[in-house]
Amino acid sequence: MSNHPPTPPTPARCVVVVPVKPPAFGKSRLGGDAQHGLPDPQRRELAEAFALDTVRAAAATPGVEAVLVVTDDFRLAAAMRDLGAEVMPDGASEDLNATLVQGAAEVARRWPHSVPVSLVADLPGLLPEELAAVLDEVVEHVDAGRAVFVRDRAGVGTTLYAAPPARFEPGFGLGSAARHAGSGAVEVGSAATSVRADVDDVADLGAALVAGVGPHTSRASGRRATHEG
């Protein structure tokens, strides 16, 4: 048996910023016509469930000092606090990138030695161990002054972005992966399936349910989760 003392845990270095639209307006592509979309009440319930499961997993991730949810939905804010998240109002609700910059500024103010990491709110199958591995890469690059991003499963969007506070300039929106790469951000997390598996439409939801989702999404979808995401 080795006499070496156990390796101390990695210090928590990251604050994860999760922007969350009020569920009444979130995940509009899950709706649509009666033949191909979901009824509006279920769309709203799923939008909320995705965010709750994302925050729940992020809060359980090694290396995460805090989760900061940015939202204007007061009822949802209370549920996020119950999960252990910090909450702040969204002062730029019509502009996701401005919302994230606002969140990063709050991180710099309240957690001045931490890395601000923006994470989308529609990762219902997020696994803490996969996010932790990504955050190890994030900290390495950000400490060297580089911005980083995670490309979504479709290959065109972004699910995670991080950068030193002084150069925190996210470019979420249509074609964001190419925009982040073009700005010099380093792509990380290519093998972190659950960190890349955002849910935008009914097909994405089906894939997420097969892979396994967290308890809130499981209840909202009427399906049993296959892992604790």
Disulfide bonds with the S-S distance in Angstrom:
none
